[in-house]
């Protein structure tokens, strides 16, 4: 039942400023983050990191952020009083500041407290997972009542969660974004990417080297279900194995461009950029 919530812990910190082309160099945007925690009907806890620009007075759009494997972020305060996670290198975790605007705030998910080492596929795909997320979203909306449009974005194996939200989200979401998704893993859990009324969008690197996330798989889904597709090229600083976070699979060297395009999509509801070079 979504109605009753128990808030367990809150923590605030100001993060380093970010500067965009529209920002004055002397006045970078200041980010405020908070760990939000609720108790689930099963007696476990569900938490996430709520991030917003200090200048976001009445944001209207909440973007739920789902990291890739292992999907257990476990946010905490470090010795400097800043929030850190187990997955700081993950594409969406490290790029989340570029998703923010005066209209858009983000909620980086953790996996539920009973899953310590990884967020299981067969949990990510369930209505239970969707309900746990909805509880956290409801608490965020209580804290920021101006939030009326809910979006979700995932990367890599987190696509199992966003595909599950399409099936079980009960029309909560204004849009769903998948990046570098392991689409076959979602199908293994009985999920599909259509037909749904909820608008869907895919961001995928043309040279993604991961055998589970080739660009052609994204093209096939986009063509079959009429999903908007943004294809990414280029990047820099590639390192690690094919499916890790600092190859083309994790949009290394293109983080700001990809995250910025996602932010503009959430703001407008329209995929204005289908090629990111």
FENDA-V551195 format. One record per residue. N is the residue number from 1. RES is the residue in one letter. OMEGA is omega in whole degrees, -180 to 180 (999 if undefined). NEAR is the number of other ideal C-beta (glycine too) atoms within 12 Angstrom. Layout:
# FENDA-V551195
n: {N:N}
res: {RES:RES}
omega: {OMEGA:OMEGA}
near: {NEAR:NEAR}
This chain:
# FENDA-V551195
n: {1:2:3:4:5:6:7:8:9:10:11:12:13:14:15:16:17:18:19:20:21:22:23:24:25:26:27:28:29:30:31:32:33:34:35:36:37:38:39:40:41:42:43:44:45:46:47:48:49:50:51:52:53:54:55:56:57:58:59:60:61:62:63:64:65:66:67:68:69:70:71:72:73:74:75:76:77:78:79:80:81:82:83:84:85:86:87:88:89:90:91:92:93:94:95:96:97:98:99:100:101:102:103:104:105:106:107:108:109:110:111:112:113:114:115:116:117:118:119:120:121:122:123:124:125:126:127:128:129:130:131:132:133:134:135:136:137:138:139:140:141:142:143:144:145:146:147:148:149:150:151:152:153:154:155:156:157:158:159:160:161:162:163:164:165:166:167:168:169:170:171:172:173:174:175:176:177:178:179:180:181:182:183:184:185:186:187:188:189:190:191:192:193:194:195:196:197:198:199:200:201:202:203:204:205:206:207:208:209:210:211:212:213:214:215:216:217:218:219:220:221:222:223:224:225:226:227:228:229:230:231:232:233:234:235:236:237:238:239:240:241:242:243:244:245:246:247:248:249:250:251:252:253:254:255:256:257:258:259:260:261:262:263:264:265:266:267:268:269:270:271:272:273:274:275:276:277}
res: {X:X:X:X:X:X:X:X:X:X:X:X:X:X:X:X:X:X:X:X:X:X:X:X:X:X:X:X:X:X:X:X:X:X:X:X:X:X:X:X:X:X:X:X:X:X:X:X:X:X:X:X:X:X:X:X:X:X:X:X:X:X:X:X:X:X:X:X:X:X:X:X:X:X:X:X:X:X:X:X:X:X:X:X:X:X:X:X:X:X:X:X:X:X:X:X:X:X:X:X:X:X:X:X:X:X:X:X:X:X:X:X:X:X:X:X:X:X:X:X:X:X:X:X:X:X:X:X:X:X:X:X:X:X:X:X:X:X:X:X:X:X:X:X:X:X:X:X:X:X:X:X:X:X:X:X:X:X:X:X:X:X:X:X:X:X:X:X:X:X:X:X:X:X:X:X:X:X:X:X:X:X:X:X:X:X:X:X:X:X:X:X:X:X:X:X:X:X:X:X:X:X:X:X:X:X:X:X:X:X:X:X:X:X:X:X:X:X:X:X:X:X:X:X:X:X:X:X:X:X:X:X:X:X:X:X:X:X:X:X:X:X:X:X:X:X:X:X:X:X:X:X:X:X:X:X:X:X:X:X:X:X:X:X:X:X:X:X:X:X:X:X:X:X:X:X:X}
omega: {-173:-169:-170:-176:173:180:-173:-174:178:176:-177:167:175:-177:176:-179:173:179:174:-178:-178:-178:172:-177:-177:-176:178:-179:178:-177:175:178:-175:172:-180:-176:175:176:-178:179:180:179:177:176:175:-178:178:179:177:-179:178:171:177:-179:-179:-174:-178:-179:-178:-172:176:178:177:-173:-177:-179:177:-179:5:174:178:-175:179:-180:179:174:175:-176:179:180:179:180:175:-179:175:-174:-178:-179:-179:-176:-176:178:-177:-177:-169:179:-180:176:-172:173:176:-180:-172:170:-178:176:180:-175:162:168:-177:-168:-180:177:-169:-173:176:178:-171:178:-174:168:-179:-174:-167:172:178:177:179:179:178:178:180:176:-179:177:180:178:177:178:175:-179:-179:-173:-179:-178:-178:-179:-177:175:174:176:179:170:176:-176:174:177:176:177:-177:173:176:178:175:-177:-170:-171:175:175:178:-167:176:179:180:-180:175:175:177:-170:170:-172:-180:178:175:179:178:179:177:-180:176:-174:176:-6:177:176:-180:178:179:179:180:169:-174:180:-179:-178:177:-175:-175:-178:180:-173:178:-179:-178:178:177:179:-179:179:-180:-179:-177:-171:180:-179:177:-176:171:-178:-174:175:174:-175:-178:175:-177:177:178:-178:-168:-174:-178:-165:-176:167:174:178:178:176:-179:-178:178:-176:-175:-179:-178:180:178:177:176:179:180:176:-180:-180:-172:-174:-176:177:-175:-174:-179:176:178:-175:999}
near: {12:22:13:13:26:19:22:19:20:23:23:22:25:21:27:15:21:30:18:24:10:14:18:11:12:7:14:20:27:22:32:31:36:31:36:43:33:41:24:33:21:20:13:25:29:42:38:44:43:43:45:40:33:23:23:26:13:16:36:26:39:46:47:51:50:50:48:45:38:25:41:32:39:32:36:23:20:14:7:12:14:23:35:25:33:24:36:24:25:37:50:50:42:30:38:46:36:35:46:41:33:22:30:42:47:47:49:50:53:41:42:38:23:20:28:16:13:25:39:25:30:20:29:45:31:26:23:25:42:39:29:42:47:36:37:44:40:30:37:41:29:20:26:30:14:21:32:18:26:36:42:49:50:50:50:45:44:49:49:46:53:52:46:42:45:37:29:31:30:19:17:29:37:30:38:47:47:48:51:51:48:39:42:25:35:36:24:19:26:18:35:24:35:23:13:24:16:29:27:42:43:46:51:45:42:28:25:40:25:33:15:26:43:26:28:18:31:38:21:21:34:28:16:19:27:18:36:29:36:39:32:38:23:21:28:16:18:23:18:17:14:23:26:25:35:26:29:38:42:44:45:32:25:39:37:27:29:43:39:32:37:48:38:29:37:41:27:22:21:16:28:19:23:23:20:32:17}
